[in-house]
Amino acid sequence: MCTTFYMPFKNHRISGRTMDFENMRDAAYLYFMPKHEDYMPSGIRKVLSEIGINLYEQDGGSRYSFIGVANEWGSKQWHTQTRVFADGLNECGIAVSMQWLPGSEFPYSPQDKENNTLFLSWYLASFILGNIGNLDELNGLFAPKGPLKVFELEIGIEKKKLPFHFNVQDVDGNSVVIEFINKEVKIYDSRDKEHNPFLHASGALTNYPPYDEQVKNYQSFLLQHEGIGPTNRQKGQNDPQEVNGSGLLGMPGDGTPISRFIRTHLLMETVYNDPIENMDAIGATIQMLGNVAVPIGTVAPHEHPDEVGDSTLWSAVRDHKNLKYYYFDQHNNQLRMVDLGTLMKSNDAKIKSTPLETNELWYIDETSKLKERQKSV
């Protein structure tokens, strides 16, 4: 149950993202990927090649360096390790969010062998981060004669699928949503304001349903809640004062993707949009993330109501201009940052990573900073 959005700041280019899933400690890593690397681990490529699935390969590797969060899990059957990026920011200010979309159907299958251009859907986020410098370059990827023939691979004995859609955002505040519905590629571009006004306004995307249905649900909500907005409603005759926040009375607060889309878009239209300092912009984005986060334990599987279901495992703030990636996790809310610019200047073109979750520095002890003050008179 993930959410992405683009803050409507005038002078800052900041987007936010939550990653909501079942609790998987030690599965997520913050990576630096230098240019010229393959978009996918060589071990996975080799194993698939041995069973007749030859994947798209680019000469010279990726064009751009990037930082991002990847999930890792090993395969005893394949004797190798995955590295699937769910989120990231590249040196051109392009950010990508890969989010769950049940019902996704990709255009191709592993049985298609044409021209070695098959492309495993798991690695679309890392490919875009490593090779796309602006949103216009997305258009040719999935064209009939484009390089990527995207397919899905079933995994495990249960043959589980990993259905995704993608939110790609640039340094100018634009967003492009990519979905695979009924084996066709659907692309929504916020720069087409006439046809995608909601994407233009907030860049918001949650998991389910597909984007066009999310917009219809939002429009239906507005029809039922005329006049909803940030302005407090007029107090009644016997009320001592206005009730703060009453203008947004009726805004859904549950953790479902439909409600989080409505909530994100409503708040984005009303949030303060002109912070002066970069710190203020980052802080406002973190407040927005808190409004769409799913606290651990508030969602339980229907089949096992006593178990903990999805919750917000980690959240990220992407600074598209300054190429900085801020993040925190559900157990450690201390804000951390990775500076892509510094990593690129280090002249150490090696893949680097660190566990995303950590119990180090989860609070700052301010005890010694307390100073004696003069008593009041």
TAFEN-V833876 format. One record per residue. RES is the residue in one letter. SS is DSSP state (hx for helix, st for strand, lp for the rest). OMEGA is omega in radians with two decimals (* if undefined). D_FIRST is the distance of its C-alpha to the first C-alpha in whole Angstrom. Layout:
((RES/SS/OMEGA/D_FIRST) (RES/SS/OMEGA/D_FIRST))
This chain:
((M/lp/-3.07/0) (C/lp/3.09/4) (T/st/2.96/7) (T/st/3.11/10) (F/st/3.09/14) (Y/st/-3.10/17) (M/lp/-3.07/20) (P/lp/-3.11/23) (F/lp/-3.13/25) (K/lp/-2.99/29) (N/lp/3.12/30) (H/lp/3.13/27) (R/lp/-3.02/24) (I/st/3.03/21) (S/st/-3.12/17) (G/st/-3.12/14) (R/st/2.97/11) (T/st/3.04/8) (M/st/-3.08/7) (D/st/-3.13/5) (F/st/3.04/6) (E/lp/-3.05/10) (N/lp/3.12/12) (M/lp/-3.13/14) (R/lp/3.05/17) (D/lp/-3.14/19) (A/lp/-3.06/17) (A/st/-3.13/16) (Y/st/3.02/19) (L/st/-3.03/20) (Y/st/2.80/22) (F/st/3.13/25) (M/st/3.11/26) (P/lp/3.09/30) (K/lp/3.13/31) (H/lp/3.06/33) (E/lp/3.06/30) (D/lp/-3.12/29) (Y/lp/3.14/25) (M/lp/3.14/25) (P/lp/-3.10/26) (S/hx/-3.14/30) (G/hx/3.11/30) (I/hx/3.13/27) (R/hx/-3.10/29) (K/hx/-3.12/32) (V/hx/3.13/31) (L/hx/3.11/30) (S/hx/-3.12/33) (E/hx/3.09/35) (I/lp/2.99/33) (G/lp/3.11/34) (I/lp/-3.12/31) (N/lp/-3.00/32) (L/st/3.10/29) (Y/lp/-3.14/30) (E/lp/-3.09/32) (Q/lp/3.11/32) (D/lp/3.07/36) (G/lp/3.13/36) (G/lp/-3.04/32) (S/lp/-3.13/30) (R/lp/-3.00/31) (Y/lp/3.00/29) (S/lp/3.10/28) (F/st/3.00/24) (I/st/-3.14/22) (G/st/-3.13/19) (V/st/3.12/16) (A/st/3.01/17) (N/st/-3.14/16) (E/lp/2.92/19) (W/lp/-3.08/20) (G/st/3.10/24) (S/st/3.09/25) (K/lp/-3.13/28) (Q/lp/-3.07/29) (W/lp/-3.14/29) (H/lp/-3.12/30) (T/st/-3.05/28) (Q/st/3.06/25) (T/lp/3.02/22) (R/lp/-3.02/20) (V/st/-3.12/17) (F/st/3.09/16) (A/st/-3.05/13) (D/st/3.08/14) (G/st/-3.12/18) (L/st/-3.12/21) (N/st/-3.02/24) (E/lp/3.09/27) (C/lp/-3.10/28) (G/lp/3.08/25) (I/lp/3.07/22) (A/st/3.13/19) (V/st/3.03/16) (S/st/3.06/12) (M/st/-3.02/11) (Q/st/-3.07/8) (W/st/3.06/7) (L/lp/3.11/9) (P/lp/-3.14/11) (G/lp/3.10/15) (S/lp/3.06/15) (E/lp/-3.06/19) (F/lp/-2.95/21) (P/lp/-3.01/24) (Y/st/3.13/26) (S/lp/3.13/26) (P/lp/-3.13/28) (Q/lp/3.10/31) (D/lp/-3.03/32) (K/lp/-2.98/34) (E/hx/2.93/35) (N/hx/3.13/36) (N/hx/-3.14/34) (T/lp/3.07/31) (L/st/-3.07/28) (F/st/-3.12/25) (L/st/-3.02/22) (S/hx/-3.12/19) (W/hx/-2.96/17) (Y/hx/-3.13/20) (L/hx/3.14/19) (A/hx/-3.12/17) (S/hx/3.10/20) (F/hx/-3.14/23) (I/hx/3.14/22) (L/hx/-3.09/22) (G/hx/-2.97/25) (N/hx/-3.10/27) (I/lp/-3.14/26) (G/lp/3.06/28) (N/lp/-3.01/27) (L/hx/-3.13/25) (D/hx/-3.11/28) (E/hx/3.11/28) (L/hx/-2.98/25) (N/lp/-3.06/27) (G/lp/-3.06/29) (L/lp/-2.98/27) (F/lp/3.11/26) (A/lp/-3.14/29) (P/lp/3.12/32) (K/lp/3.14/34) (G/lp/-3.02/31) (P/lp/-2.97/30) (L/lp/3.04/27) (K/st/-2.93/27) (V/st/3.08/23) (F/st/-3.12/23) (E/lp/-3.13/20) (L/lp/3.08/21) (E/lp/-3.06/21) (I/st/3.05/21) (G/lp/3.13/22) (I/lp/-3.12/25) (E/lp/3.14/22) (K/lp/3.13/21) (K/st/3.08/18) (K/lp/3.11/16) (L/lp/-3.08/14) (P/lp/-3.08/13) (F/st/2.75/12) (H/st/-2.88/12) (F/st/3.04/13) (N/st/-3.11/14) (V/st/-3.03/18) (Q/st/-3.04/19) (D/lp/-3.05/23) (V/lp/-3.13/25) (D/lp/3.11/26) (G/lp/-3.13/23) (N/lp/-3.14/22) (S/st/3.03/19) (V/st/3.08/19) (V/st/3.14/16) (I/st/3.12/17) (E/st/3.11/16) (F/st/-3.04/18) (I/st/-3.14/19) (N/lp/3.10/22) (K/lp/3.05/23) (E/st/3.12/23) (V/st/3.09/22) (K/st/-3.13/21) (I/st/3.10/21) (Y/st/-3.03/20) (D/st/-3.10/22) (S/lp/3.12/22) (R/lp/3.00/26) (D/lp/-3.01/27) (K/lp/-3.10/26) (E/lp/-3.08/28) (H/lp/-3.11/26) (N/lp/-3.07/23) (P/hx/-3.11/23) (F/hx/3.08/20) (L/hx/3.10/19) (H/hx/-3.05/22) (A/hx/-2.99/21) (S/hx/-3.06/18) (G/lp/-3.01/16) (A/lp/3.06/13) (L/st/2.98/10) (T/st/-2.95/7) (N/lp/-2.94/6) (Y/lp/0.04/8) (P/lp/3.07/11) (P/lp/-2.95/13) (Y/hx/-3.09/14) (D/hx/3.10/18) (E/hx/3.06/16) (Q/hx/3.13/14) (V/hx/3.12/17) (K/hx/3.10/19) (N/hx/3.12/17) (Y/hx/3.13/17) (Q/hx/3.10/21) (S/hx/3.10/22) (F/hx/-3.13/20) (L/hx/3.12/23) (L/hx/-3.11/26) (Q/hx/-3.09/25) (H/lp/-3.11/25) (E/lp/3.07/28) (G/lp/3.14/28) (I/lp/-3.08/25) (G/lp/-3.04/25) (P/lp/-3.05/26) (T/lp/3.11/30) (N/lp/3.12/30) (R/lp/-3.08/32) (Q/lp/-3.12/36) (K/lp/3.09/37) (G/lp/-3.05/39) (Q/lp/-3.08/42) (N/lp/3.14/42) (D/lp/-3.12/39) (P/lp/3.14/40) (Q/lp/3.03/38) (E/lp/3.08/35) (V/lp/-3.11/31) (N/lp/3.14/29) (G/lp/-3.07/26) (S/hx/3.11/27) (G/hx/3.11/27) (L/hx/3.11/23) (L/lp/-3.12/24) (G/lp/3.08/22) (M/lp/-3.07/19) (P/lp/-3.10/16) (G/lp/-3.11/14) (D/lp/-3.03/12) (G/lp/-3.12/8) (T/lp/3.14/7) (P/hx/-3.13/6) (I/hx/-3.12/10) (S/hx/-3.14/11) (R/hx/3.06/9) (F/hx/3.12/11) (I/hx/-3.10/14) (R/hx/-3.14/14) (T/hx/-3.07/13) (H/hx/3.11/16) (L/hx/-3.12/18) (L/hx/-3.13/18) (M/hx/3.14/19) (E/hx/-3.05/22) (T/hx/-3.04/23) (V/lp/3.09/23) (Y/lp/-2.96/26) (N/lp/-3.09/26) (D/lp/3.06/29) (P/lp/-3.09/29) (I/lp/-3.11/32) (E/lp/3.09/31) (N/hx/3.11/28) (M/hx/3.12/27) (D/hx/3.14/27) (A/hx/3.11/25) (I/hx/3.13/22) (G/hx/3.12/23) (A/hx/3.12/22) (T/hx/3.10/19) (I/hx/3.06/18) (Q/hx/3.09/18) (M/hx/3.13/16) (L/hx/3.11/13) (G/hx/-3.14/14) (N/hx/-3.13/14) (V/hx/3.11/10) (A/lp/3.11/9) (V/lp/-3.12/8) (P/lp/-3.12/12) (I/lp/3.13/12) (G/lp/-3.10/14) (T/lp/3.08/13) (V/lp/3.14/10) (A/lp/3.10/13) (P/lp/-3.13/13) (H/lp/-3.09/15) (E/lp/-3.10/18) (H/lp/-3.02/18) (P/lp/3.14/18) (D/lp/-3.12/19) (E/lp/3.07/17) (V/lp/3.13/14) (G/lp/-3.12/11) (D/lp/2.99/7) (S/st/-3.12/8) (T/st/-3.10/8) (L/st/3.10/10) (W/st/3.12/12) (S/st/-3.10/12) (A/st/3.01/15) (V/st/-3.13/17) (R/st/3.06/19) (D/st/-3.01/23) (H/lp/-3.12/24) (K/lp/-3.05/27) (N/lp/3.07/28) (L/lp/3.09/26) (K/st/-3.07/24) (Y/st/-3.14/21) (Y/st/-3.13/20) (Y/st/3.02/18) (F/st/-3.11/17) (D/st/-3.00/15) (Q/lp/3.13/14) (H/lp/-3.11/18) (N/lp/-3.09/20) (N/lp/3.08/19) (Q/lp/-3.11/22) (L/lp/3.10/22) (R/st/-3.07/23) (M/st/3.00/24) (V/st/-3.08/25) (D/st/-3.11/27) (L/hx/-3.13/27) (G/hx/3.12/31) (T/hx/3.13/32) (L/hx/-3.13/31) (M/hx/-3.13/32) (K/hx/-3.04/36) (S/lp/-3.12/36) (N/lp/3.09/38) (D/lp/-3.00/36) (A/lp/3.13/34) (K/lp/3.05/33) (I/lp/3.13/29) (K/st/3.11/28) (S/st/3.04/25) (T/st/3.09/24) (P/st/-3.11/22) (L/lp/3.12/19) (E/lp/3.13/19) (T/lp/3.05/22) (N/lp/3.10/24) (E/lp/3.07/27) (L/lp/3.13/28) (W/lp/2.98/25) (Y/lp/3.09/27) (I/lp/-3.13/31) (D/lp/-3.11/34) (E/lp/-3.04/36) (T/hx/-3.06/38) (S/hx/-3.11/41) (K/hx/3.13/40) (L/lp/-3.10/42) (K/lp/3.13/45) (E/lp/3.11/48) (R/lp/3.12/48) (Q/lp/3.13/51) (K/lp/3.07/52) (S/lp/3.08/51) (V/lp/*/55))
